[in-house]
Amino acid sequence: MQNVKTTEEVALGIRRRVFEHSMRNNGGYLSQACSAAEQLAFLYNEALTLGQPTLPMIPRPFGGVPSADNPDYVTGAGYNGPFEPHFDRLFIAPAHYALVAYAALIEVGRMAPEGLEMFNQDGSSVEMIGAEHSPGMEVHNGTLGIGFSTGAGLAWGRKRKGESGKVCVFMSDGEVQEGQTWEAVQAAAHHGIDNLWAIMDVNRQQCDGAMDSVMEVGDISTKLRDFGAVVVEIDAHDIDAMRQARAEPHEGRPLIILAHSSPTKGMDFLMKRFPRLHYVRFKSAEERDEMNTAIAAELGIAPVDLGGH
């Protein structure tokens, strides 16, 4: 698809859209938009080679799980384009980033804005925690830690078939607390799976607070290199650095970009809640009004009209 907006414009649009949605719905995954907006904007707007979406701009309702009685079941990967040998494939490993991913799809013209109005509604495929039938999702990654191994398996198969398309995994740093992630990195390096790359949102936050307070993971970059990956560390909000990192040679090994991010980037007002940033739900109408005014000013937009909400 042809780029209409710059990647910087897409990133700002993601933050604004997630903010407005969260204000209207009394909460949302605001910090994930802060930390990952540039990363998802970069992937969808320039880094990945994707075809035109194959699914309706306004997502269909959830049609049921795959079964003999549901032969028309499809995953949400159609929003990333068709499965063709020359197109890339994207796995969004942290399923709780779904709201941010949906906003990215809208900003690059792969899903209609009306799709976000279906978010977390009964019978909707636009799930709060993205499932395999949700827009942009190909597999269910609700259990953190399985995304990179899933991507490695697909990349290995594509390489054996001689397909030119690459496999990309968007990850969160909390996934390095899971052993399966390390097994996948080691296996990918051993088998020379170099059509695989990942970008990891290193925001040092997780559901129960700061990562170090839950489980200290040490020097992620050194560990990943020891397990065989080519690793590049960047500022997650520097898109030029992201471009340079993606161009890093990694013949015979997977590439992992560690994108060190701020969970309050563009919404500094959220520091009042630090380190409890995983999901922001307002404790009172006064708190929501205060946040609405402050963050709207930071994002350069008018406060959200909350009349009737």
NORMOUR-V20587 format. One record per residue. N is the residue number from 1. PHI is phi in whole degrees, 0 to 359 (none if undefined). PSI is psi in radians with two decimals (NA if undefined). OMEGA is omega in whole degrees, 0 to 359 (NA if undefined). Layout:
N&PHI&PSI&OMEGA ; N&PHI&PSI&OMEGA
//
This chain:
1&none&2.51&181 ; 2&284&2.37&178 ; 3&290&2.26&176 ; 4&256&-0.65&180 ; 5&250&2.75&171 ; 6&287&2.81&179 ; 7&296&-0.62&177 ; 8&297&-0.71&178 ; 9&293&-0.68&178 ; 10&297&-0.77&180 ; 11&299&-0.77&178 ; 12&296&-0.70&178 ; 13&297&-0.64&177 ; 14&298&-0.86&181 ; 15&299&-0.79&181 ; 16&298&-0.75&183 ; 17&292&-0.74&178 ; 18&294&-0.70&178 ; 19&299&-0.87&182 ; 20&298&-0.72&179 ; 21&297&-0.74&182 ; 22&293&-0.65&178 ; 23&296&-0.75&184 ; 24&287&-0.40&186 ; 25&248&0.32&174 ; 26&61&0.55&176 ; 27&146&2.91&179 ; 28&172&-3.13&181 ; 29&271&1.25&184 ; 30&289&-0.74&185 ; 31&293&-0.51&178 ; 32&292&-0.60&175 ; 33&292&-0.64&178 ; 34&297&-0.83&187 ; 35&280&-0.58&192 ; 36&250&0.00&186 ; 37&303&-0.82&181 ; 38&295&-0.64&182 ; 39&295&-0.86&180 ; 40&290&-0.58&176 ; 41&297&-0.76&179 ; 42&298&-0.79&181 ; 43&298&-0.92&186 ; 44&283&-0.52&188 ; 45&268&-0.38&182 ; 46&208&-0.51&188 ; 47&281&-0.59&186 ; 48&262&2.50&173 ; 49&264&1.80&185 ; 50&235&2.60&176 ; 51&272&-3.12&178 ; 52&295&2.53&178 ; 53&303&2.54&180 ; 54&252&0.02&181 ; 55&243&2.79&183 ; 56&301&2.53&179 ; 57&300&-0.63&173 ; 58&262&1.99&187 ; 59&302&2.50&175 ; 60&287&2.75&173 ; 61&297&2.81&177 ; 62&298&2.17&185 ; 63&261&0.18&180 ; 64&101&2.86&182 ; 65&284&2.81&178 ; 66&300&2.33&178 ; 67&193&2.98&177 ; 68&297&-0.44&180 ; 69&271&0.00&181 ; 70&228&1.13&187 ; 71&291&-0.28&182 ; 72&266&0.18&181 ; 73&300&2.37&174 ; 74&225&2.70&173 ; 75&277&3.04&178 ; 76&278&0.06&182 ; 77&294&-0.30&179 ; 78&300&-0.38&176 ; 79&289&-0.29&175 ; 80&266&0.07&179 ; 81&103&3.10&183 ; 82&284&2.78&175 ; 83&276&1.59&177 ; 84&239&2.63&185 ; 85&304&-0.54&185 ; 86&267&-0.09&179 ; 87&266&2.62&177 ; 88&281&2.85&176 ; 89&236&2.49&183 ; 90&237&2.28&172 ; 91&246&2.20&176 ; 92&261&1.74&189 ; 93&289&-0.79&180 ; 94&277&1.72&188 ; 95&296&-0.33&179 ; 96&283&-0.08&173 ; 97&275&0.18&188 ; 98&305&-0.77&181 ; 99&302&-0.70&179 ; 100&291&-0.70&179 ; 101&295&-0.71&178 ; 102&297&-0.74&178 ; 103&299&-0.67&178 ; 104&296&-0.76&178 ; 105&301&-0.71&180 ; 106&293&-0.78&184 ; 107&296&-0.50&179 ; 108&259&0.17&173 ; 109&81&0.41&180 ; 110&260&-0.21&177 ; 111&214&2.56&180 ; 112&284&2.59&178 ; 113&304&-0.52&179 ; 114&300&-0.41&180 ; 115&299&-0.59&182 ; 116&289&-0.40&177 ; 117&291&-0.28&179 ; 118&269&-0.02&185 ; 119&303&2.17&174 ; 120&62&0.43&177 ; 121&267&2.58&178 ; 122&304&2.29&178 ; 123&82&0.03&183 ; 124&269&2.61&173 ; 125&273&-0.16&180 ; 126&273&1.34&189 ; 127&284&2.67&174 ; 128&296&-0.80&174 ; 129&255&1.83&190 ; 130&307&2.30&177 ; 131&249&3.09&185 ; 132&295&-0.31&178 ; 133&265&0.02&182 ; 134&276&2.62&182 ; 135&306&2.23&179 ; 136&86&-0.13&183 ; 137&258&2.43&179 ; 138&251&-0.55&179 ; 139&224&2.91&179 ; 140&273&2.04&181 ; 141&245&0.50&180 ; 142&297&-0.44&173 ; 143&268&1.88&184 ; 144&298&2.46&176 ; 145&111&-0.17&183 ; 146&261&-0.16&186 ; 147&295&-0.80&184 ; 148&292&-0.65&179 ; 149&291&-0.63&176 ; 150&297&-0.80&178 ; 151&297&-0.68&180 ; 152&296&-0.71&179 ; 153&297&-0.77&179 ; 154&294&-0.74&180 ; 155&297&-0.69&178 ; 156&298&-0.78&179 ; 157&296&-0.73&180 ; 158&295&-0.66&180 ; 159&294&-0.72&179 ; 160&296&-0.54&179 ; 161&276&-0.11&179 ; 162&79&0.37&179 ; 163&283&2.49&183 ; 164&274&-0.32&181 ; 165&293&2.55&180 ; 166&263&2.93&176 ; 167&240&2.22&180 ; 168&241&2.44&177 ; 169&239&2.15&171 ; 170&268&2.17&187 ; 171&235&2.94&170 ; 172&241&2.71&185 ; 173&291&-0.37&177 ; 174&299&-0.35&182 ; 175&289&-0.27&178 ; 176&282&-0.03&172 ; 177&278&-0.07&182 ; 178&254&2.29&182 ; 179&297&-0.53&182 ; 180&298&-0.57&179 ; 181&299&-0.79&182 ; 182&292&-0.65&176 ; 183&299&-0.70&181 ; 184&292&-0.72&178 ; 185&298&-0.80&181 ; 186&298&-0.76&180 ; 187&293&-0.70&180 ; 188&297&-0.70&178 ; 189&292&-0.75&181 ; 190&299&-0.70&184 ; 191&269&0.09&177 ; 192&66&0.65&183 ; 193&277&1.45&184 ; 194&261&0.13&171 ; 195&267&0.31&181 ; 196&242&2.30&173 ; 197&215&2.77&182 ; 198&219&2.67&170 ; 199&236&2.20&186 ; 200&250&2.18&177 ; 201&281&1.80&182 ; 202&263&1.48&180 ; 203&253&-0.03&176 ; 204&60&0.46&179 ; 205&234&2.64&172 ; 206&209&-3.05&191 ; 207&307&-0.74&185 ; 208&266&0.21&178 ; 209&123&-2.67&180 ; 210&296&2.42&182 ; 211&305&-0.74&184 ; 212&298&-0.41&179 ; 213&277&-0.26&180 ; 214&261&-0.92&176 ; 215&201&2.02&178 ; 216&293&2.28&183 ; 217&248&-0.09&176 ; 218&71&-2.64&184 ; 219&276&1.70&184 ; 220&298&-0.75&185 ; 221&297&-0.76&179 ; 222&297&-0.74&180 ; 223&297&-0.78&181 ; 224&297&-0.69&177 ; 225&295&-0.71&179 ; 226&297&-0.51&179 ; 227&273&0.00&170 ; 228&110&-0.02&181 ; 229&276&2.69&166 ; 230&273&2.22&187 ; 231&237&2.35&174 ; 232&233&2.30&179 ; 233&255&2.34&182 ; 234&218&2.94&167 ; 235&281&2.11&185 ; 236&296&-0.25&183 ; 237&256&0.16&179 ; 238&252&1.73&186 ; 239&291&-0.60&176 ; 240&298&-0.70&177 ; 241&296&-0.62&178 ; 242&296&-0.74&179 ; 243&297&-0.77&180 ; 244&294&-0.68&180 ; 245&295&-0.71&180 ; 246&297&-0.49&182 ; 247&277&-0.02&181 ; 248&298&2.22&178 ; 249&297&2.45&178 ; 250&210&0.82&181 ; 251&300&2.23&177 ; 252&80&0.01&182 ; 253&216&2.69&175 ; 254&286&2.66&176 ; 255&255&2.29&176 ; 256&234&2.10&178 ; 257&263&2.07&177 ; 258&269&1.87&184 ; 259&261&1.72&182 ; 260&285&2.04&190 ; 261&237&2.90&175 ; 262&254&2.22&179 ; 263&285&0.06&177 ; 264&233&0.24&182 ; 265&303&2.16&180 ; 266&83&-0.19&180 ; 267&220&1.08&185 ; 268&301&-0.37&179 ; 269&302&-0.44&181 ; 270&294&-0.28&179 ; 271&301&-0.36&176 ; 272&298&-0.38&181 ; 273&258&-0.12&184 ; 274&304&2.40&2 ; 275&265&0.21&180 ; 276&275&1.44&187 ; 277&238&-0.03&188 ; 278&303&-0.87&177 ; 279&222&2.22&183 ; 280&261&1.97&173 ; 281&239&2.38&187 ; 282&279&2.42&182 ; 283&275&-0.31&181 ; 284&200&2.85&176 ; 285&296&-0.59&180 ; 286&295&-0.72&179 ; 287&295&-0.73&180 ; 288&295&-0.73&179 ; 289&298&-0.73&180 ; 290&296&-0.78&180 ; 291&292&-0.68&180 ; 292&302&-0.81&182 ; 293&291&-0.80&186 ; 294&291&-0.83&185 ; 295&286&-0.61&176 ; 296&302&-0.72&178 ; 297&296&-0.71&179 ; 298&297&-0.63&183 ; 299&272&-0.05&177 ; 300&74&0.54&179 ; 301&228&2.94&177 ; 302&285&2.62&175 ; 303&304&2.61&181 ; 304&290&2.35&176 ; 305&288&1.96&184 ; 306&259&0.29&178 ; 307&301&2.18&180 ; 308&85&-0.05&179 ; 309&255&NA&NA
//
